[in-house]
Amino acid sequence: MQFHELKPKTQPSLKKRVGRGGTRGKTSGRGEKGQGARAGRKYRPAERDLYMRLPKLRGVKNLRLSTPAFALNVGAIAKLGIQDLTKKVLIEKGLIATKKVRVKVLAMGEIKIPVTIEKGIEISQEARKKIEAAGGKVE
């Protein structure tokens, strides 16, 4: 038998624990004195103060969900004398800035010349009826 093979006669007993925070010690994870040491403490989060400093956009119900369309009346098309209504023509006339702008043709006014409207332009039902009655077509 060698020294490293020796075993004790009895197993060592563990130290008895008392229910005062267990292994955490001292403040038992509660910090120091005052509100933080009490049960049910209610600290105001630091993030809330940051949110309070930010400017608010009030009236969420009033925000637009989509970009407004550029309204173009049938009467205006007749005055401009446009035969083929495309976004490219509208950019050349200076009515819209880019092709990304939504364009919708509305029915206000009268039209007597035939007009062809390209596929990417929205159109109301009444405007469609007026354009088709004048001999035009909507793609």
ZICORLIN-V331981 format. One line per field, one symbol per residue. phi: phi as a letter, one per 30 degrees, with the letter a starting at -180 (. if undefined). burial: 1 if it has 24 or more other ideal C-beta (glycine too) atoms within 12 Angstrom, else 0. Layout:
phi = ???
burial = ???
This chain:
phi = .cddcdbddbddddddccdbjiddihchicicdjeddddidbdddddddddddddccdiddcdddbdddddbddddddddidcccbdddddddidbcbddddbbcccdjcbbcdbccdddcdbddddeddddddjdbcd
burial = 0000000000000000000000000000000000000000000000000000000000000000000001111101110001001110110000110000001111100010001111001110001101100101010
